[in-house]
């Protein structure tokens, strides 16, 4: 894996840590992982460290992943990087989640970011804040502020149909980013834009993980469904981490099965 962002292949050894994107990679958007995926992850956790990174909050990662794993799963090898890598959580000796770091925005910063998101989004016409929508349009997540164009709880099929070409999300990103110097404005999920402090992103989370657990990035792997330029996983490639692009959770499951078979 020593070349710049090489593609992982079966001849490589099992990575010492594997990062997975969540929505679209391990699970459908904001849905729990399937029982078959839970079984595969439990098997993988016996062999290596598994880190799940997402724009969502810790509670979302816990309900989608940790709560679905079988009782015998080795959670000591499970790590969560919510809010796009702005925080890192591990399991402590009492089987509780322990915060390793969190790059919190101040209340004033969050309010400013929210105002700029609304201003930029209104300029594009892509979001109708006057519509009831499906829950909150803008969520303050502590380390991150997230715009969900249809609301936080929009049905999966509506989210998938809203912007299949990424054009609306790119327009939102282009309108909001100039209003927020000093912040990273990133395309998130199928309908979302995530804002963190500048430089705080999935690449930041990978580097923090590497330093804290003394695992070179060259011994890690990133698996995601949005690794193409402009996708919400592409920033991870800045670290030089080996990567594997997948299309959906079923594709991810096949890849994990291959990893486990190769490591047998």
C-alpha positions, -999 to +999 in steps of 0.1 A: +000+000+000+029+024-002+020+041-034-004+071-033-039+058-026-034+024-041-064+001-048-065-028-024-062-063-039-062-098-026-025-102-027-020-076+000-020-088+037-051-082+059-049-045+069-042-037+106-072-013+105-101-011+080-121+021+077-157+018+064-180+045+053-215+038+067-244+049+045-243+033+011-213+011+021-223-009+052-260+000+053-287+018+034-291+055+043-297+058+080-308+022+082-294-005+105-269-029+090-284-062+078-280-093+100-257-108+074-235-077+075-234-078+113-221-114+111-194-105+086-183-075+107-182-097+139-159-121+120-137-093+108-135-078+143-118-110+155-089-104+130-084-066+128-095-032+139-126-018+122-134+019+122-167+033+109-168+069+097-198+089+088-213+124+088-238+112+114-236+115+152-224+088+176-260+078+183-266+071+147-235+049+143-243+031+175-279+023+164-269+014+129-239-007+137-230-015+173-265-024+184-269-048+155-237-068+162-240-103+179-232-104+216-199-122+211-185-095+188-151-082+198-161-045+204-126-038+216-116-037+180-145-014+169-140+024+165-164+051+155-155+084+138-188+104+136-193+139+122-170+133+093-139+124+114-143+153+138-145+129+167-132+094+176-148+070+200-134+036+213-145+010+238-131+013+273-125-015+298-160-013+311-175-018+277-186+018+274-179+043+246-149+065+254-143+098+236-107+101+223-111+135+208-137+159+195-133+191+175-164+209+188-177+241+172-187+268+197-224+277+199-215+310+181-197+291+153-227+268+149-251+296+147-230+314+121-226+283+100-263+276+101-270+312+089-246+309+060-259+275+050-294+290+048-282+320+029-263+298+004-290+272+000-317+299-006-295+313-034-296+279-052-333+273-049-325+236-041-340+237-006-375+249+004-371+258+040-407+268+042-419+233+033-426+210+063-401+185+049-391+154+068-378+167+101-350+193+106-333+208+076-302+219+095-289+199+124-263+212+149-241+182+157-215+197+180-185+192+158-204+196+126-235+214+111-254+194+085-279+205+059-304+178+048-322+191+017-354+171+023-351+170+061-333+146+084-358+118+082-367+117+045-376+083+031-347+065+014-363+063-020-370+100-021-334+107-010-320+085-037-342+101-064-335+137-053-300+141-067-287+110-085-263+131-106-248+150-076-257+183-094-278+198-066-253+189-039-225+204-060-245+235-065-252+238-027-215+232-019-205+258-044-229+284-030-222+278+007-184+273+007-175+309-003-196+321+026-177+301+051-139+307+049-121+287+075-146+258+073-148+226+052-180+224+033-184+188+021-210+168+002-223+143+027-250+117+021-276+115-007-292+149+003-267+164+027-240+190+031-216+187+061-197+217+075-167+213+100-137+234+108-112+236+079-091+205+077-114+184+100-127+157+077-123+119+071-086+123+062-081+141+096-098+112+113-076+087+096-044+106+106-056+109+142-064+072+144-029+064+129-012+085+155-032+074+185-029+037+178+006+037+162-006+021+130+009+035+098-016+047+072+002+023+048-012-006+070-048+006+067-076+003+041-106+025+033-138+011+019-165+034+006-191+039-021-182+076-029-144+075-036-147+091-070-136+128-072-161+149-054-176+120-035-179+122+003-152+095+007-126+109-017-110+132+009-097+100+027-074+094-003-054+125+006-037+103+033-024+078+008-045+051+024-052+020+003-088+020-009-115-002-022-145+013-040-179-005-036-213+002-050-236-008-022-238-029+010-241-061-010-209-053-028-192-045+006-204-079+019-188-097-010-156-078-004-155-086+033-161-123+025-131-122+002-110-105+028-119-132+054-112-160+029-078-145+020-069-142+057-080-178+066 
